[in-house]
Amino acid sequence: MFRQISSLAAIDGVLLGWAGLARADKLDESLNKEMPKVVKSLQKEGIKNVGVLRFQAQKGTAKAGFNVAPINSSMVERVENLLIIHAGNNKAPLFGVTHDAPGSAQKAKVGHWVSSESERKKLFDVSYGLAWNDPKAHSVKVDAFLTGKVSNSADLKKTTVVIEMFTKAHPTPVKVTEFTLDTDHALVREFGYRYSLTKQQRTQLVKARSEGEAKQQQKLDDLVLTQAKQGQQKPQTQPKPQPGTTTKPETGTTPKPQQTQTGQAGPANIGGVEFKVKVGGEDWNVTPGAQGGTSYEMACPPKGKPIVMSLKKNGADQKMVGVVLKVGGKNTIGQQTDEAPNCRKWVLKGNETFNIRGYYMGEELKEYLEFSVLDGEAAKKVFEELGEKAQFIQIDVFSDEVPDAPMRVTSRGLKPQQIKVARRSFATLHNELMKAGRMKLVRGRDGEMTIGVDPAVGGKPSTPPEVVDFAHSAAPIASLTIKITPTPTQQPTPTPTPTDPTPQPSTTP
């Protein structure tokens, strides 16, 4: 759940630096540089406790919203944790920083705070848990909230971030800071753009290694941006079937895979990996989404039917790829919620096919929790924990070579129990964030459905996968985000939430 941040920042006159175990993305670096300005603004207002609400996101010329891509949630994570890092040392904070402000506001039934001043005022009557200690024993009132917007230009090359603040005394949001940065491959992934580097482009990336890490990273960003921009074009595919239907081929035939333009990611080819879903033993449709929005969509399956997701390595070459498959915001290995480069990966080679039946647990992955369609309170808890991430399936492919083996996963990645230790106190949380990055956002919604974990449903693989090392520095060569949408029969009655300016039908798994 942590992620490495590396950059420099001044705190109380002391120069702070983080060890570069992994290259920080440009958004982390820019936010880190801007955070002292945010802290000074909070101090100037005499703020005792601050909460971070969701950010709007805008993809190119599309409409901005709070339900656009995983970045809606990750912006809150980034700001919350950088506040903890910058607002004091490892002994005492300058002010309290809450965790799960959106979730607490949701439980208190605060309405559309974005467009309503009266609802914004209600936010200050809610009790919030601090990011450290037991939130029930250390609930506080908040006297300032941070929110904002992150957007990228029509050509995707630039990303602009605006951070706003409003207080109980002045409930109208005012801009604290605004900055623009070059869009890198990490931002491309968080905005939900699709890309898949061609063989020729991967060769260019390999050649760039001789020019140094900075040149190689810039080359990677340039190639990914080119693919992402092309990926905004409408995918070339078969006519879109009705949501929720399954593909039933004629006798003796197999369903035709979704066709994509050369080098563009689609279910049939994500960096040389094919992704399929079966529900109750039948192929389940993954179809192109609206142009300019999420590239692909998948209707939420009905409850009670087994869900199997498959990863197949296309081609006979023996070069291995690592694949991070996240369902509903959690990695299918160990339920990790960290960024894909830091997660454990399925490792495929040749024409191998892995059938993923759920979330595989334990160091040796000898057991798994089956995918289940959740609704009601069970689904609400998932959204409270993961926010927008619960609405997506994310597939990220990494390139590297590792020793031959059968079904494999990497042995790298942080374990969930480390998070519990970090939150014991401000000092431990501050120290862990200094080492490794950011924590999770918690948010909730009513009436939606999701694919997640039902602890009562589990099993054991007939042959547990073998765990091997896969290079932590492996290059990300492809990414595809699939939004899970409700079928017409799953549409709940829209209810106001503190995170969406306009009530909308459910768009969750």
C-alpha positions in Angstrom: 0.0 0.0 0.0 3.0 2.2 0.2 4.7 3.7 -2.8 8.2 5.2 -3.0 8.4 9.0 -3.5 11.8 10.6 -4.3 12.4 14.3 -4.4 13.4 17.1 -2.2 11.4 19.4 0.1 12.2 22.0 2.8 10.5 21.4 6.2 11.3 23.9 9.0 14.5 24.8 7.3 15.7 21.2 7.0 16.3 19.7 3.5 14.3 16.5 3.2 15.2 13.8 0.6 13.9 10.3 0.0 16.1 7.5 -1.1 15.5 6.5 -4.7 14.6 2.9 -4.5 12.2 3.5 -7.3 11.8 6.5 -9.6 9.0 8.8 -8.4 6.5 9.8 -11.0 6.3 13.5 -11.9 3.1 14.1 -10.1 4.6 13.0 -6.8 7.6 15.2 -7.4 5.5 18.2 -8.2 3.1 17.8 -5.3 6.0 17.3 -3.0 7.5 20.6 -4.1 4.1 22.4 -3.8 3.2 21.0 -0.4 5.1 23.5 1.7 3.0 26.2 0.1 -0.2 24.3 1.1 1.1 23.8 4.7 1.8 27.5 5.0 -1.7 28.4 3.8 -3.2 26.1 6.5 -0.9 27.5 9.2 -1.9 31.1 8.1 -5.5 30.2 8.7 -4.7 28.7 12.1 -6.0 25.3 11.1 -6.1 22.6 13.7 -7.4 19.7 11.6 -7.6 19.3 7.9 -9.4 16.8 5.7 -8.9 15.9 2.0 -11.9 15.5 -0.2 -12.0 14.0 -3.7 -10.6 15.8 -6.7 -12.3 16.2 -10.0 -10.5 14.8 -13.1 -10.7 15.8 -16.7 -9.4 13.8 -19.6 -8.4 16.1 -22.5 -11.5 17.9 -23.7 -14.0 15.5 -22.0 -16.2 16.7 -19.2 -14.6 16.9 -15.7 -16.1 14.7 -13.0 -15.5 12.8 -9.8 -16.0 9.4 -11.4 -13.6 9.5 -14.3 -10.6 7.2 -13.5 -8.5 5.8 -10.6 -6.8 9.2 -10.3 -9.9 10.6 -8.6 -9.0 8.5 -5.6 -5.2 8.6 -5.9 -5.1 12.4 -5.7 -6.6 12.2 -2.3 -4.1 9.6 -1.2 -1.2 11.6 -2.5 -2.2 14.9 -0.8 -3.2 13.3 2.5 0.1 11.5 2.9 2.2 14.3 1.7 0.5 16.6 4.3 1.5 14.1 7.0 5.1 14.1 5.7 5.3 17.9 5.5 3.2 19.0 8.5 5.8 18.3 11.2 8.5 15.9 12.1 8.4 12.4 13.4 7.5 13.6 16.9 4.6 15.9 16.6 2.4 17.3 13.8 1.7 20.9 13.1 -2.0 20.0 12.7 -4.2 16.9 12.5 -4.7 15.2 9.2 -7.7 13.0 8.8 -8.0 9.7 7.0 -11.2 8.8 5.1 -12.8 12.3 5.2 -15.0 11.4 2.1 -16.2 8.2 3.7 -17.0 9.9 7.0 -19.0 12.6 5.2 -20.8 9.9 3.2 -21.9 8.1 6.4 -23.1 11.4 7.8 -25.3 11.8 4.6 -23.7 15.1 3.6 -25.1 16.0 0.1 -23.5 17.7 -2.9 -21.0 19.8 -1.2 -19.4 20.8 -4.6 -22.4 22.8 -5.8 -24.0 23.6 -2.4 -22.6 25.9 0.2 -25.1 24.7 2.8 -23.9 21.1 2.3 -20.2 22.3 2.5 -21.1 23.8 5.9 -22.5 20.4 7.0 -19.1 18.9 6.5 -17.8 20.8 9.5 -20.4 19.2 11.8 -19.1 15.7 11.1 -16.6 13.9 13.3 -13.5 12.5 11.5 -10.8 10.0 12.4 -7.2 11.1 12.3 -4.8 9.2 10.0 -3.0 7.8 13.0 -4.3 6.1 16.2 -7.7 4.5 16.7 -10.1 6.8 14.7 -13.0 6.0 17.0 -10.9 7.1 20.1 -9.4 10.1 18.3 -12.3 11.6 16.3 -12.0 15.3 15.6 -13.8 18.2 14.0 -12.2 19.6 10.8 -11.8 23.3 10.2 -10.5 23.2 6.7 -10.8 20.9 3.6 -8.7 20.5 0.6 -10.0 19.5 -2.8 -9.3 20.5 -6.4 -9.0 19.3 -10.0 -6.5 17.5 -12.1 -6.7 17.7 -15.9 -4.6 17.1 -19.0 -4.4 19.0 -22.3 -6.1 17.9 -25.5 -2.7 16.4 -26.7 -2.2 14.8 -23.3 1.3 16.2 -23.0 0.6 18.5 -20.1 -1.3 17.9 -16.8 -2.5 20.7 -14.6 -3.3 20.4 -10.9 -5.4 22.9 -8.9 -5.6 22.6 -5.1 -8.4 24.5 -3.4 -9.2 25.1 0.3 -12.4 26.1 2.1 -12.9 26.7 5.8 -15.8 26.9 8.2 -15.5 30.7 8.3 -15.1 30.9 4.5 -17.0 28.0 2.9 -16.3 29.1 -0.7 -13.3 27.2 -2.1 -10.3 29.4 -2.9 -7.2 28.4 -4.9 -4.2 27.6 -2.8 -1.9 26.6 -5.6 -1.8 25.6 -9.3 0.9 24.0 -11.3 1.5 22.3 -14.6 3.8 19.3 -15.3 4.7 17.1 -18.2 2.5 14.0 -18.4 4.4 10.8 -17.8 3.6 7.1 -18.2 2.4 6.9 -14.6 -0.2 9.6 -15.1 -1.3 8.0 -18.3 -2.1 4.8 -16.4 -3.9 6.7 -13.6 -6.1 8.6 -16.0 -7.1 5.2 -17.5 -5.7 5.7 -20.9 -4.7 2.6 -22.8 -1.4 1.9 -24.4 0.6 -1.1 -25.7 4.1 -0.5 -27.0 5.0 -2.2 -30.3 8.0 -4.5 -30.8 9.8 -1.6 -32.6 9.0 0.8 -29.7 10.3 -1.7 -27.1 13.5 -1.9 -29.1 13.8 1.8 -29.0 13.4 1.7 -25.2 16.1 -0.9 -24.8 18.5 1.2 -26.9 17.8 4.2 -24.7 19.3 2.4 -21.7 22.8 3.2 -23.0 22.0 7.0 -22.7 21.2 6.8 -19.0 18.2 6.4 -16.8 16.8 9.9 -17.4 16.9 9.5 -21.2 15.3 6.1 -20.9 12.5 7.3 -18.7 11.9 10.2 -21.1 11.8 7.8 -24.0 9.3 5.7 -22.2 7.1 8.7 -21.4 7.2 9.8 -25.0 6.3 6.4 -26.4 3.5 5.9 -23.9 2.0 9.3 -24.6 2.0 8.6 -28.4 0.1 5.3 -27.8 -2.3 6.9 -25.3 -3.2 9.7 -27.8 -3.8 7.1 -30.5 -5.8 5.0 -28.1 -8.3 7.9 -27.7 -9.6 7.0 -31.2 -12.6 4.7 -31.3 -11.4 1.1 -31.1 -12.0 -0.9 -34.2 -14.1 -3.9 -33.2 -17.3 -5.8 -33.8 -20.7 -4.2 -33.2 -21.2 -3.6 -29.5 -23.7 -6.1 -28.0 -26.2 -5.3 -25.3 -24.7 -4.9 -21.8 -24.5 -8.0 -19.8 -24.9 -10.5 -22.6 -22.5 -13.3 -23.1 -20.8 -14.4 -26.3 -22.2 -17.7 -27.6 -20.3 -18.9 -30.7 -21.8 -21.2 -33.3 -21.0 -24.8 -33.0 -17.3 -25.5 -33.8 -16.3 -21.8 -33.7 -14.7 -19.6 -31.1 -15.5 -16.0 -30.3 -13.4 -13.5 -32.3 -11.2 -11.4 -30.1 -11.7 -7.7 -29.9 -9.6 -6.2 -32.8 -7.5 -3.1 -32.0 -5.3 -0.9 -34.2 -1.6 -1.8 -34.3 0.1 -1.1 -31.0 -3.1 -0.1 -29.2 -4.1 -2.0 -26.1 -7.3 -4.0 -26.3 -8.5 -7.2 -24.5 -7.0 -9.3 -27.3 -3.5 -7.8 -27.0 -2.2 -5.9 -23.9 1.5 -6.0 -24.5 1.3 -9.5 -25.9 -1.2 -10.7 -23.3 -4.8 -11.6 -24.0 -7.4 -10.9 -21.3 -10.7 -12.8 -21.1 -13.5 -13.2 -18.6 -15.9 -16.2 -18.2 -19.0 -16.0 -16.1 -20.7 -19.3 -15.4 -18.5 -21.0 -18.0 -19.5 -18.6 -20.8 -17.4 -15.8 -22.4 -18.4 -12.4 -21.0 -18.2 -9.3 -23.2 -15.6 -6.6 -22.8 -16.6 -3.9 -25.2 -15.3 -0.5 -26.4 -16.5 2.4 -24.3 -17.3 6.0 -25.3 -14.7 7.8 -27.3 -12.7 10.1 -25.1 -13.7 8.2 -22.0 -12.7 4.9 -20.6 -11.5 2.7 -23.5 -13.4 -0.5 -22.5 -16.3 -1.5 -20.4 -17.7 -4.7 -18.9 -21.2 -5.2 -17.5 -21.3 -6.4 -14.0 -22.0 -10.2 -13.9 -25.1 -11.5 -12.0 -24.7 -12.7 -8.5 -24.0 -16.3 -7.8 -22.1 -17.3 -11.0 -18.4 -18.2 -10.8 -16.1 -15.6 -12.4 -12.8 -16.6 -14.0 -10.4 -14.2 -15.6 -7.7 -15.5 -17.9 -4.3 -14.1 -18.9 -2.7 -15.7 -22.0 0.7 -14.9 -23.4 0.4 -14.5 -27.1 3.2 -15.9 -29.3 5.7 -18.7 -28.8 8.7 -16.5 -27.7 10.3 -17.5 -24.4 10.6 -13.9 -23.1 8.6 -13.5 -19.9 6.3 -10.7 -19.0 4.9 -9.7 -15.6 1.2 -8.9 -15.3 -0.5 -7.0 -12.5 -4.2 -7.8 -12.7 -6.3 -5.6 -10.3 -10.0 -6.3 -9.9 -12.0 -3.7 -8.0 -8.8 -1.9 -6.9 -7.1 -4.9 -5.4 -4.3 -7.0 -6.9 -5.3 -10.6 -7.6 -2.1 -11.5 -5.7 -2.4 -10.7 -2.0 -5.0 -8.0 -2.5 -2.3 -5.3 -2.8 -3.6 -1.8 -3.4 -0.2 -0.2 -4.2 0.7 1.1 -7.7 1.2 -1.6 -10.3 5.0 -1.3 -10.6 5.3 -2.1 -6.8 2.8 -5.0 -6.8 3.5 -8.7 -7.2 3.1 -9.9 -10.7 1.9 -13.0 -12.6 4.7 -14.1 -14.8 3.9 -15.6 -18.2 6.0 -17.1 -21.0 5.3 -18.7 -24.4 1.7 -19.6 -24.9 0.9 -20.0 -21.2 -2.6 -19.3 -20.0 -3.4 -18.6 -16.3 -7.0 -18.8 -15.1 -7.4 -16.4 -12.2 -10.4 -17.4 -10.0 -10.0 -14.8 -7.3 -7.5 -13.2 -5.0 -4.6 -15.5 -4.2 -3.4 -15.3 -0.6 -0.3 -16.1 1.5 3.3 -16.1 0.6 3.1 -19.3 -1.5 -0.4 -18.5 -2.8 -1.8 -21.9 -1.7 -5.3 -20.5 -1.2 -7.6 -18.0 -2.9 -10.8 -16.0 -2.2 -13.1 -16.3 -5.2 -14.4 -13.3 -7.1 -17.9 -12.5 -5.9 -20.5 -10.0 -7.0 -21.3 -8.0 -3.9 -24.2 -5.6 -3.3 -25.8 -3.8 -0.4 -23.6 -3.3 2.7 -20.9 -5.6 1.4 -20.5 -3.5 -1.7 -20.6 -0.3 0.3 -17.7 -1.4 2.5 -15.6 -2.0 -0.7 -16.3 1.5 -1.9 -15.6 3.0 1.5 -12.2 1.3 1.4 -11.1 1.9 -2.2 -13.3 4.7 -3.8 -13.2 4.9 -7.6 -10.7 2.0 -7.9 -13.5 -0.4 -7.0 -15.1 0.4 -10.4 -12.3 -0.8 -12.6 -10.3 -3.8 -13.8 -6.7 -2.8 -14.5 -4.2 -4.8 -16.4 -0.6 -3.7 -16.5 2.1 -5.6 -18.4 5.9 -5.3 -17.6 8.8 -6.6 -19.7 11.7 -8.5 -18.3 13.4 -11.9 -18.5 13.4 -14.4 -15.6 14.3 -18.1 -15.3 11.9 -20.7 -16.8 9.1 -21.9 -14.5 5.5 -23.0 -14.5 2.7 -20.7 -13.2 4.6 -17.9 -11.5 4.2 -14.8 -9.5 6.9 -12.4 -8.2 8.0 -12.5 -4.6 8.2 -8.7 -4.4 5.6 -6.4 -2.8 4.6 -5.1 0.6 2.4 -7.1 2.9 -0.9 -5.8 4.3 0.2 -6.3 7.9 2.8 -3.5 7.5 -0.1 -1.0 7.1 -1.5 -1.8 10.5 1.8 -1.2 12.2 2.3 2.1 10.4 -1.0 3.6 11.7 -0.3 3.0 15.4 0.9 6.6 15.9 1.8 9.8 14.1 5.5 9.0 14.5 5.3 5.5 13.0 3.0 6.7 10.2 5.3 9.6 9.4 8.4 7.4 9.4 6.8 4.8 7.1 5.5 7.4 4.7 9.0 8.9 4.6 10.3 5.5 3.6 7.7 4.4 1.2 5.0 6.7 0.0 1.3 6.7 0.4 -1.7 5.0 2.0 -5.2 4.3 0.8 -8.3 6.4 0.4 -11.6 5.3 1.9 -14.9 6.3 0.5 -18.4 4.9 0.3 -21.5 4.9 -1.8 -25.0 3.5 -1.3 -26.8 1.0 -3.6 -24.0 -0.1 -5.9 -22.5 -3.4 -6.8 -18.9 -4.5 -7.1 -16.8 -7.5 -7.8 -14.8 -8.1 -4.6 -14.0 -10.6 -1.8 -16.6 -12.6 0.0 -14.5 -14.0 2.9 -16.9 -17.0 3.2 -16.1 -18.1 -0.4 -12.6 -19.6 -1.1 -10.7 -22.5 -2.4 -7.3 -24.1 -3.0 -5.6 -24.2 -6.4 -5.0 -27.7 -7.7 -1.4 -26.7 -8.3 -0.2 -23.7 -6.3 1.7 -21.2 -8.5 5.5 -21.1 -8.1 6.8 -17.9 -6.6 9.9 -16.4 -8.4 11.6 -13.1 -8.6 10.8 -10.6 -11.3 12.8 -7.5 -11.7 11.4 -4.6 -9.7 12.7 -2.2 -12.4 10.9 -4.0 -15.3 9.6 -1.6 -17.9 5.8 -1.0 -18.1 5.0 -1.8 -21.8 1.2 -1.9 -21.8 -1.9 -0.9 -19.7 -5.6 -1.3 -20.1 -8.4 -0.1 -17.8 -11.9 -1.6 -18.0 -14.8 0.1 -16.3 -17.4 -2.3 -14.8 -20.9 -1.0 -15.3 -24.2 -2.1 -14.0 -26.7 -3.9 -16.2 -30.1 -2.2 -16.6 -31.5 -4.5 -13.8 -28.7 -3.4 -11.5 -29.3 0.3 -11.8 -30.0 1.7 -8.3 -32.0 4.8 -7.5 -29.5 7.6 -7.6 -28.7 9.0 -4.1 -26.8 12.2 -3.3 -23.2 11.8 -2.3 -20.7 14.3 -1.1 -18.4 13.4 -4.0 -20.5 13.9 -7.1 -22.0 17.3 -8.0 -24.9 15.7 -9.9 -26.7 12.4 -8.9 -25.9 9.7 -11.5 -26.9 6.1 -12.0 -24.5 3.5 -10.6 -21.4 2.8 -12.7 -19.7 0.3 -10.5 -19.0 -3.4 -10.8 
